[in-house]
Amino acid sequence: MNTPVPLLLGAAALAKGGDRKLIWAALVGALLPDLSLYLLAGTALYVLNIPAQIVFDQLYFSELWQTVFAVDNSFLVWGILLGFAIWQRIDWAIVLTGAALLHLTLDFPLHHDDGRPHFWPITSWVFESPVSYWDRSRGAEWIAPLGAAAAAICALILWKRKPGLVLSGLILGLLLAELMVAQVWMFVFSGA
């Protein structure tokens, strides 16, 4: 799914009671599986001026990039970290790692030909889902509205918890980002 959805969902599901520290932990944790993509693609596109087609058709699938993605998208790595956080009874770390795992759980069934090796280091196998959150030939026209609806519901839940001005603004920004992406998808899909 688009990154705002797991961020909002992770915060709504795991940061109960409006504890700001836990909301931040959930937002950061849900972002971490996608952070390397943003850093690698952002550097390639805006620092190195590599054309988008090369970045997303070649570099994205390169052995180096896929190795980085394998580490930060591994159920096993995040599961071990969650187990350690539970063992140590560190609330913010439980929420952070739980949000990362929730993100991976959402991603796993929604990537057709661009998935990640979620079971690294045991295997580099990549699940090729029959559906995709972005590929309209694989059902994205119904996944995009579901993601936008989930983001809106989660934002409302979080606002009811009164997280303060900064987090409320961030939640609004994430919701608007998701709605903008969903609107773009609907425009693209209507032309299909």
N, C-alpha and C positions, 0 to 999 in steps of 0.2 A: 504494500500500500504506500501511498505517498507519505513521506515522513511525518507530517503533522498528525496523522491519525494515530499511529502508535504512541506518539508523545502525549497527546490528550487522553487517549485510552489508558495508558500506563499511569498517568497522574490521577485520573478519576478512579481507577480500580485499586491502586496500591497506596495512595497517599490519603488515607481515611482521615476524616476530622479536620481537614484544612491545615494541618501542620505544614508550615511553609518549607521547613527543611526537608520534609519528606516529598513535597511536591517538586522541589528542585531536584532531589535525588531521582525521582521518577522521570522527570524531563531529561536529565542528563543520561540516565541509564537507557532510556528509549532512543536517544539520539546516537549513542555510541556504535551500534551496528552499522549505521549509515555514515558516520563521521569520516571514515577513511575514503569513501567514495567522494564526498564533498571536497576533502583536502586534495586527493589525487586529481580529480577532474578539474577542480578550481585552479590548481597550479598549472595543469596542462593547458587549459583554455585561456586563462587570463594572465599568467606569468610567462609561460613558454609560447603562447599564441599558436598552439596546435589546433588545427581545424576540428570542429565538433565531430565530424564524420570519422576522423581518425581516432579521436578520443573514445567515442562510444562504439565504433565498429571494430577497432583493433586493440587499443590500449586496455579497454575494459576487459577484454577476453585474454589479455596477455598472461603469461605464467606468473609474472611478478605481481600484477594487480590481483589476480585470482588467489594468490598465496596470502596477500594481505587480507582480502575479503574472507578467506577461509578461517583465519584466526578470529576476527571480530564478529563473525557470523556463526560460530560454532556453538551448538547446543551443549556440547561437552565442556568447553571452556567456561561458558556462562553458568552451566550447572554446577561445576566444581566451585566456582566463585560464590554462587548462591549457597551451596552447602557450607562453605567456610563462614559466610556471613551469618547463617543460622546458628552454626556451632558457636560462634563468638557472640551471638545475640546483639549484633550491631544493626539497629533498625534502619538507618539510612542506607547501609550496604545491602540489606535484604531487599529494600524497595528498589534500589538502583539495579541490582542484578536481576530481580524479578521483572522489572520493566524491560530490560534488554531481552530476556527470554520471551516475554510477551510479544515484543517486536518481531523476534525470529519466528514465533508461532504464527503470527499474521503473515509474514513474508513467505514462509515455506510453501503454502498452497497457492500462492499468487504470482509465481514466476514461471513462465513457460521455458524460454530458451536463454534466460539471463539469470538463472538461480545461482545460488552459492553452495559450496560444499559444507552443509550444516553439521556434518558429523566428523569434521576434521578434529584430531589427527588420525582417527581410526581408519577413515576412508575419505577419498576425494570425490566420491559419488555425488552427483547433483540431481536432485529430483526435478524432473521436467513435468510441471503441472499442465493439465489440459486447459487451465484458465490463466489469465494474466491481468494484473491490475491496470496495465497501460496499453496492452495490445488489443485493439478493437476486434480483431479477428478471433480473439480468445476470450470474449465476454466482458471486456472492460466497460462496455456501455452500461452494464448493470452494476459493476463493482464500484465505479466512480461515485454514483449517487449513494450507494450504501456507505462508502467511506465518508462522504460529506455529511450524511445523516448521523453517523457514529460520532464524527468530530463535533457536530452541533450539540448532540446530547451530552457528550463528555464535557464540553465547555460550560453548558448550563449547570451540570452537577458541580463542577469546580467553582463556578461563580457563587453558587448557593453556599459554599463553604467559606466564602469571604476571605480569599487568600491575600488581600492587600492590593494596593494600586499597581505595583510593578508586575506581580504575577498576573493580575487581571488583565493588564495591557498585553503581556506576553501571550496569554491564553487567547485574547482577541486577535492578536497578530497571527497566531497559528491557525485559528478558525478561518480567518479571512484568506490566508494562504491556501488552505485546503479548498475553500469554496471557489477561489479563483481558479485553481487547478481543475476542480470538478466542472466549472463553467467552460473552461477551455476544452476539456474532454467532451462535454455535451455538444459544443460547437463543432468539434471535429467529428463526433459520432453522427450528428444530424446530417453531415455531408456524405456519410457512408452509403 
